[in-house]
Amino acid sequence: MHGEDSLNRAAALHEAGQLDEAQYLYDAVLAKNADHVDALHLRALVDLARGRFVEADARLMRVALLAPDFAPCHANRSAVLIGLAKYEDAVVCARRALDLDPVLFSAAANLVVALNRLGRSAEAVAAADQALAAGATDIKIYTGHAEALEKLGRADEAAVSRACAKALEPSAEELIARADVLIADKKPLQAVAVCDRVLSETPNAFHALFARARALQNLGRREDAIADCDRALAVDSESAKALALRGLIFVDAKQPERALADFEGALELDPDLDLIAGESVFLSLKSCEWYGFEQKVAVLLAAVEAGKYATQPFVLSSLDSTPVQQKRAAALYFAKNNPRMGEAVARTRAFGEKLRIGYFSADLHEHPVGHLIVGLLEAHDRSQIEIIAFSFGGNADGPTRRRIAAACDQFIDALGMSDGEIARLAREKGVHIAVDLMGYTALSRPGIFAAGAAPVQVNYLGYPATMGTERYHYIIGDRVVTPPAHYEGFAECVVTMPHAYLVTNDIKRHVPARLSTRAEFGIPDAAFVFCCFNATFKITPDAFDTWMRLLGAVEGSILWLSDPGPTAKRNLRFEAKERGVDPDRLVFAPRTPGLEYLARFKVADLFLDTFHYNAHATASEALMMGLPVVTRLGEAFAGRVATSLLKAMGLPELVAADTAGYEQIALRLAREPQALSALREKLALHAATYPLFDTVRYARNLEAAYREMWSRRERGLAPDHIVVVEQA
């Protein structure tokens, strides 16, 4: 994009309230020409809008030196100086602007404000009178005029000015549009205040109620947000979007039945409502509410095929979907939510300079991703690699977060920063390769990568599918999860690791030393224990059908699951009974603190994997603790991870090609104790000798991938698929 094109695009974004995007493009212009007057001036206005008065003043002073007769610069600097409480200087700047342009009414408004702050009421009245006589219709001039007239005891004249100011107030539509911008800019408190202005005069204004409900949801005030949705629906009972919003708030409030009812009602009113078909399917999965599930999935996949904005990308990973379908959904989602903001400034690496890797995540704490990544960070070759972590998940302190912070050269808490600000900070830190550990998972921030955090950007670990955009140059995979036959389903170039793509961490040393017993978990000593500790959104009816057949075939067996909460637990018990299985044979394990849950793997007999979204971190933990995992090779990345892990462990006999094979493997191991015992011995041997749990080895291979990515960038080559050769 040429300089003037960039500037015009930036100005349009600025006017639309997209300050991060505008700022990025202004900075790109200024990187090429630091004295570009228009870019400097407009960049200062972004600072002014954000209350960064010192920065704005510095830029405007530079503009005044370069273009001393540019009246808008002096006018805007007077506003900045008011923000800095430098009222005398503000008066000087405002008068300078009016000398250059007598009808620049923004300068007149600032002059009136500054004079009032100085208590110079007569001068403020004179300045306002002069501007009004010249044709000004600025609300600030009228309000400032009224304020000064009141202080001079001229109440009747002040009332006239106040009436004029009232007539110039923005319309309800303009205020609601402003609230929408504030919500998008993550300023919900200000949005609530704007909506309150509308509702103070029109208590049943539908759009104001709807906007305020969104803002209140963002503030975590769920009861108030639901009340506003109720009021909005009382005004318009046929509003699909109000029903959908209330459903989303019910999800946050952990009321899945009410949320599903609202989603279904919204889709009856508008079957093409943005994202709600996907939300309904995903909530059905999470709550194990499978009535009509197959039909809902078929409708959703048809909508994706038709190019409709029907779902968040993550939902498809849990379903029997193809990599191409996942790519189609991701591409549309990214385009809708992340406007392109330009490339990170190209840079070279000085001789001897370390390769600077930035890891970005909200999960750098007691979270599966945190548990996996900490070993890699500790294993990185710090003589060659510099690590900067950008954390935007809050201050969830704990042993994992402390280990991660200690393993980094810099650990930056970026929770309060916008996407554009984080990307800009990464560029200022000189990050060569930016690694997104989240993708489209909860609390993710793909906008950081849309803004260009680094010249090379990578999708890794946290999200098992494509991001659907060329803004990510690479995805880390392996021969199983990202085979060449699937490349069409990835917008990124594929990096093929020599073994499993999933990094593991030696967590055994953090497991309580005392061995647990079955009795402590309420598990009968004589039972054969099938288990699956995956999240409920991974449990689909086809997998559950298989599990129930296994319980029916293995006398005295039970199925041990993580406690999913009252709704999902009730539904799973119902589904078991519907399949002729005593619901009491489903046992639910409560949540445990820290890594104590790992003790469960020692008392179970066999882990039954889910089909379309496998166990990932959980599978690696089960294998590390000596528990065999039976899996089925899935269609897409998320359903192929356990196969990748088992092959890296030298245990391909636990991988089935189809459901019948899966059931056969599990049934044989449950019925033949000697076969299961031999498998456990093999697993223990391979855990110590095969590459899956060799984190240092993994780190050397990943570093080789990073070096090749950067080498291509330095040589001016486009990203391309990379097959990593095992590092000695």
N, C-alpha and C positions, 0 to 999 in steps of 0.2 A: 504494500500500500504506500503510495507516494505521500510526501509530507502534507501537502494541502488537502489531499483526500482524507488522510488520517485526522487532520484538524477539523474538517467538516463533519466527519463521522463522530469525532469526540464531542463537538458542539451539539450535535443532535442528541447524543446520549446524555449529555449534561442537561439539556433542556427537558429530557424525559425523566430526569431524576436518577439516572443510573450513574452515580458519581464514581463508583469504583472503576467502571469500564471507561468513563471519560478520562479519569485521572491517568489510567494506564496509557491511553493513547496520547495525552498531552505529554507525559513523561517520555514516550517514544520519540515524539517530535523534538523535545528539548535535548534528548540524548544526542541528536544529530546537529542541533543548532541551539546552544544554550541561551542565545540572545534573541530567539524568535519572540517578538513582542506580543503577538496575539496569543501564542501558546502560554507564555509566561503570565499574561493577564488572566486568561481563563483558568489556568492552573491555580492561580491565587484565589479565584472565586470558589473553587472547590474547597480550598482551605477555609475560606470565609464561611461557606455553608456548613462546615463541620466544626466551626468554632475554634479553629486553629489560627488564632489572630496573629501570633508572632510570626509563624511561617508565611501567612498571607502578606503581612506587612513587609517582610524582607523581599518577597517577589515583586510587590507593587512598587517599592522604592527602586528596584532595578528597572522596572518598566518606565518609571518617571525619569530616570537617567537616560534611558535609550530614546524615549519619546516624550519630552517634557510638555508638549502641547496636546497630549492625548487626554481629553477631558474625562472620559469614563474611568481612567486610572485614578485620578484625583478624587472622583466621586466615591469610588469603591474603597479607596484608602480611608476616606473620612468614616465610612461604616466600620472598617477594621479598627480605627482609632477609638471609635465609640465603644467597641467591644473590649478594648484595652483600657477603657476609662481615661483616655487622654483627650479630654473634651476640647481643650484649647487648640490642640493640634488638629483635631477633627474640624473645628471651625475654619482654620486656615485652609485645609485641604478642600473643604466644601466650597469656600469662597473662590479658591483658585479654579475649581471646576466650573463654577458659574461664570467667572470672568471669561473662560474659554468658550462656554456654551450656556448662554443665559436661560435656555429652556430645557436644561438637563435637570428634570424635576427630581430624580433620585438624589442628586446633590443638594437640592433645596430641602428635601425631606430630612436628610442627614444634618443639614445646617440647623433646621428647626429643633431637631432632637438634641443636638449638642448644646445649643443655646439654652434650651429648657433645663438640661442637666446642670448647667452652670448657674442657673437661677436668673438668667438675663431675659426675663419674660418679654419686656418691651421690644428687644431686638428680635426675639423669636416671632412675635406678632408681625413685625415689619417684614421679616424674611418670608413668612407664610403669606402675608398680603401680596407681596411682590410676585410670588410664584403663582398664587391663585389668579391674580390679575393677568398673568401671562398665559393662563389657560390650564394650569395644573389641575389634575383630578386624582391626586395621589392620596391614598387613605392616611398615610403617615403625616402628610402635611395638614390635613384636616384635624386629625387627633392632636397633633402638636399645637396647632393653632388654638384649638379648644382649651387645651391644658394651660397655655400661656394666658389666654383671655380670662380664664377663671381666676388665675393668680393675680390678675390686674383688676379683679372685681367686675368684670364685664360678662356676667352670667348669661344674659339674653343672647349676646353674640356667640358665646361659647356653645350654647344649645344649638344654634344654627349649624355651626361647624361639626358638632357631634352628629347631628342628623345627616349631614352630607357624608360623614365618615361611615355611618350606618348603611347608607345607600350603596356604598362602594364595597361593602363586605362581600367576600366570595360567596357564590351560590352553594346550596347544599351539594349539588353535583360536583362542584370544584373541590369542596372540602372532602367529600368521600374519595375522590380521585387522589387527593393529597394523602388521605389515610392509607389508601392502597399502596402508595409509594413508600410510606413510612413502614408499613408491614414488610414489604419486600426488602427494605433497607435495615430490617431487624431492629426497628425502633417502636415496639408495640405500645409502650407507655404514651409516647407522643400521639400515636394513632388513636388510642382510647380518648385522649383529650380532644382531638379533632372531631371524633364521632360524637362526643358529649355535646359539643357546640351545636351540631345539627339536631340532636335529640332533645336538647333543651327547648327548642322551638317546635319541633315536630316529633313528639315522643314515639310515634309509630312509623317512622321513616324506615322502610324495609332495608334499603341498601346500607343505611347507617347502622342498623342493628346487626346486619350480616357482617359488615366490616369490623364492628366492635367485637363480635363473637370471635372472629379470627384473631384479633389482637389479644383478647383475653385468653384464648387458647394458648397463644405463644407465651403468655405470662404465667401459664400454669393455673389460672383461675377457672377451673373446669365448670364448677357449679354456676358461676356467673355467665360463662360462655354458653352453657346449655340453656340458661334462662333467656339469653338474647336470641338464641335459635328458636326457642319456643315462641317468643314474642314475634319474631319474623314470620314463623309459620302460621301464627294467628292472623297475620296480615295477608299472607299468601300461602295457603295450604297446599298449593300445587307446585311449590318451588322445589325442584329436584336438588338444586345446589344447597339450599338450606338444610334439607334432609341429610344430604351427604356430609355436610360440615358437622351436623350434630352427631352423625355416625362416627366420624373421625374423632370427635371429642369423647364419645362413649368408649372408643378403643383405648384412648389415653387413660380414661377413668376405670379401665378393666371391667367394663360391662359389655361383654361380647354379644350376648343375646340381643340387647337393645341396639347395639351397633349394627349387627347383621340385619335386623328388621328395618333400620333406616336405610342401609345400603340397598336392600331389595326394593324398598319403596321408591327410592330415588331412581333406580334403574328401570322400574316400571314406568315412571314419568318420563325419563330420558335415557334410553338404552345406550346412548353414545356419550354419556357424561364422562368427562375427563377423569381417568385413573380409577374410577370407582368399581368397575368390573374386576380389576385386579385386587383392589382392597377387599372386596367381598370374598373372592376366592382365597386370598391369603388368610383372612380372618377365619374362614371355614376350616382351613388347615390348622391354624393355631389352636382353635377350640375343638377340633375333631368333630365338627358338625358336618356330616357327609351326606345329608339328605339332598338329592339332586346335584351332587358334586360333579359327576362326570359331565352332565349337561352344562354346568357353569363353566367348566374348564374348556369344553368344546367351543362355547360361545366366545370365551376370552381369546383362545388361540385363533379363531376365525377373525376376530377384530384386529389382532396383531397382523395377521396375513393381509388384511385389507388396509393396513397403514393407519389404523385409528389409534388415538392417544388413550389407550385403554388401561395401561398398567405401569407401575414402576418395574424396572428391569429385574430386580431381585426376585420378584414373585415367580417369574418363569423358571428360575433355577430349581425351584421346588417341584416343578411339574414335568410331565413327560413331553418336553419341548426340545427342539433341535437348536444347535448353535446358530443357525441362520435366523431362526425366529427370535432368539435372544438378542442377536445383533440388531435386528430390525427394531425391536422395542427399545433397546438402549440408545440407538442413534436418534430416534424421535424424542426420547426423554431428555437426552443431553441437549439437543437443539432447542427444545422448549424452555429449558431451565438455565442454560449457560451460554449467553451471547458471546460470540468470539471477540476477544479483546486484543488480539495480536500475539506475536511471538515474543518469547524472552529474547533479550538482546544477545546476539551471538558473541561468544567470548572464547579465547584460547586459554590453554593451561600452560603456565610458565614452566620452564625446564625445572624439574625437581619438585614442582608443586604437587601436593597430594590431591588425589581425586576426591572431590567434596560431594558426599552423598547426603541428601536430605530425606529423612523418613517422616511422613505426614500421617497422623492418625489421632482419633479420639479415644483409642483403645490401649494406650500405653500404660496399663495398670492391671488390676486383677481381672483379666479378660482373656479368652482363648488366644487372641492375636498377641496380647502382651506376653502370655506364657510362652508362645512360640518364638517371638522375635527376640526376646531378651538374650537367649543363647547365641543367636547370630551376631547381635551387636557386641557381645563380649568376645566373640571369636574373630571379629574383623581384624585384619592386619593393620594396626594403627600406624605402622611406618609408611604405609601406602595409601591408607584411606582415612579421611576425616569425616566424622559423623555429626550431623546436626539433626536433632529431633524437633519437630514442630508438633506440639501436643495441643489439641483443642477439645479435650474431654473433661476439663475441670481438674480440681485438685484432689482426685481420689488417691490419697496417699496409701502406701502399703509396700510390702517387700518387693513386689515386682516392679512397681514404679521407681522405687529407689535404685534397684539394680539397673534398670534401663537408663535412668539419669546418669548413674555412675559410669555406664558404658559409652556415653556420648561425649564428644568434645564440647558440644553445647546442647542444652536441653531448654527449649523455649516454650513457655506457657502462652499459647496464642489464642486462648478461649475467647477473649473479648475483642479480637480483631476480625475485620471483615475478610472475605475471600481475597479481594484485591490487595488489602494491606498485608496479608500473609504472603501472597505471591511476591509483592514488592520487597518485603523483608528478605525472602529467600534469594531474590536477585541481588539485593545489597550484600548479602552474606557470601555471594559468589558460588552458590550451589551449582554444580555441574549436572548432576542427575537427581531429579526429584522422584521419589518413590511413594506412590499412593498405596497405603496399606488397607484401604477401606472400600474403594469402588463405590457401589451403590448401597452399602449397608447403613444401618442406623447411625445418625449423626455425621455421615460422610460429607465432605466438602469438595466435590469435583469442580466447583467454581474456582478453586485455587489453581487448578491445572488449566482451566479455560483461560485464566489470566496470565498463564505462562510463568510458572514458578522457576523453571530451569530450561536450558536448551534441549535437554533430553528428559522425557517424562515416562514413567513406568507404572504399569498396573500389576500389583503383586500381593499375593498372600490372602488378603481379607475377603476378596470377591472373586468367586470362581466362574467368571464369564468375561466377555468383552465389555469395554466401556462404550463401544459403538462410535468412536470418534477418532479422527487422526490427531487430536490434541494429545493423546497418549501414543507414544511411539512404539512401545514394547509391552508385551505381557510375558510373565515368567511361567513356563509350563514344563512339561516333560513328554516323553514319547507316548505315554498313555493318555494323559488328560488333554493334550493338545497335539494330536497326531496330524501329519500333513493333510490327510483327507478332510480335516476339519478347518483348515486355514480360512476357508471361505466365510466361516462364522466368526472371524476376528477382524476388527478394524485395525488392531495393532499388529506389528510384526511379532512373531513367536520366538521366544528364547527357549530352547530345549535343553533342560538340565540333564546331566548324565544319569541321574537316578530319579528319585521322587522330587517334584517341585517343592513339596511342603517341607519347610525347615522344622526340625524338632529341637527340643531342649531337654537336657538331662534333668528331669524333675524328680527323679527317684530320691535324691538327697534331701528333698523337701517333704517327703512323705512321712507321716508319723511312724516312728520306729515300732511301736506296739502293733502286733498283728490283730486285726479285727476278727470277730467270729460272726457266723451267720445269725446267731441268737441276737446279737446287738442290732441287727438290721431287721429282725422279725422274719427271718428266712428259715424254713424248715431244714434241718440238717440232711434229711434223706432226699430232698427234692433235687431234680435236675433243673438248674437255673439258667434259662435263656435270659439275656438282658439286652436292652437297647437304651442307652442314656442320651440319645439324640433329642433335640428340641422337637416339640410336637409338630411344628410346621413342616418337618421332614417326613412325618408319618402319613403315608397315603393309603387309601383303602386297599390297593393291590398288595402292598407289603403286609398290612394287618391281616388280610385274608390268609396269606402264607403262614404268618405266625400262629394264627388260630388253628390251622391245619396241623402244624407241628405240635401244639399243645394237645390236640386231640389224638395224635399218634404216639406221643411219649407220655406214658402213664406217670403220674406224680410230678410232672414238670410244671414250672411256673414261668411267667414272663415278668421280669423286673424292669420297671421304667422309672424315669425321673418324674417326680410329682409335678404335673403341669398346671395345677390349680383346680378349683372345684368344678368349673364348667367342663373342661376337657376331660378330667377324670371321670365325671359322671357319663359323658358321652362315650368314652372308651369302654367303660363297663357295660353300657347299653349295647355297643357294637359287638362286644364279646358274646353277650347273651344271645344276640340275634344270630350269631354263628354257631350256637350250640355249645358254648364254652362257659363254665361257671365263672362269673365275674370275679370271684374271690381268688382266682388263679392269676389275676393281675395284681402285682404288688408294686406300690409306689414309694420310691425313696425320697425322703425330704431333703431340702437343700442343706448343705453343710458348709461351715466356714473354710476359707482358704482352699488348700489342696487335700483336705481330709476326704473328699469324695473319691479320691483315687483308691482308697482302701476297698471300695466296692468291687473293683476289678479282681481283687484277690479271692473273693468268696463266690464269684459267679463262675459258671461253667463254659458258656459260649455266648459271644456277642453277635447278635443278629443285626446286620446293617439295614438301613433304609435304602430305597431303590434310586430315586431320581436326584436326591441331594444326600449324598453319603455322610457318614461320620468323617470328619476331617481331623481336627485336633483331638477329638474324642477317640477316634480310631488309633491314632498314634499313641495316645496315652494307654489305651487298652493293650496294645501290642507291647509297649514298654513294660507294663505291669505283668505281662505273661499271659494275657487272656486272648485266645484265638478269636478272630473276626471273620465271619462269613459274609461275603458281598456278592453283588451281581454287577457285571459291567454295564454301565449306563450309556445313554445316548450322548450326553453332553458333559462338559467339564465337571460340574458338581457331582454327577453320578459316576465318575470314573476315579475319584480320588482314592478311595479305599483300595481299588485294584492297583493303583500306582504304588501305594504304601506296601501292600502285600508282595508285589513283585520285587520291590527294593529290599524286602526282607527275605527273598528267596522262598516265598510261600504261595506260589501260583495255584496250588491245589485248593486254596480257599476261595478262589474266584470262579464264579459261575457265569456262563454265557447267557443264561436265561433263568426265568423263575423256577422252572422245573429242576434245573441243575442246582440252583441255590437250595431248594427244599431238600434235594437228595443229599447234598453235602451235610447240611445241618442235621438231618435225620440220622445219617450214618454215625456222625460223631456223638450224637446223643445216645445212640443204642450200643455203641462199641467203646466202652471205657478205655480199653487198651489203645485203640486208635487215637482217642483224645489225649491220653497220657503221652503217647509218642509224639504227638503234634506239639504238646506243651514243651517237651524236652527240646524239640527242634527249634521252636520259637525262642527259648531261652538261649540256645547256642547262637542262633542267627542274630539275636539282638545285640550280642557282644561282638560279632564278627562282620556283619553286613553293614553297608554304608548308611542305612536309614538314620541311625542315631549318632552318626559321626558328624557333629556340628562343625568342627573345625574344617573337615574335608569339604562339607557343604559350603562354608564361607569362602574357601579358596576358589571353588567353582563359580560361585555367584560373582565374586570379584573379577574373575576372568570375563564373565559376561558384561559387567560394567565397563571394563577396560575396552572391550570390543565395541560397545555402544559409543563410547566417547571417541575412540579412534576413528570410527566412521564419521562422526560429527566433525572432528578436526580436519579430516581429509576432504570435507565437503561432499560426502556421500550420503545419500538418502538412507533412512533406516531400512534394514533388511532382516530376514529371518536369520537367527544365530543358533548354531548347534555347538554347545559348549563341550570342549574336549576335557576329559578328566585331568585335573591338575595333579602333578606329582607331589 
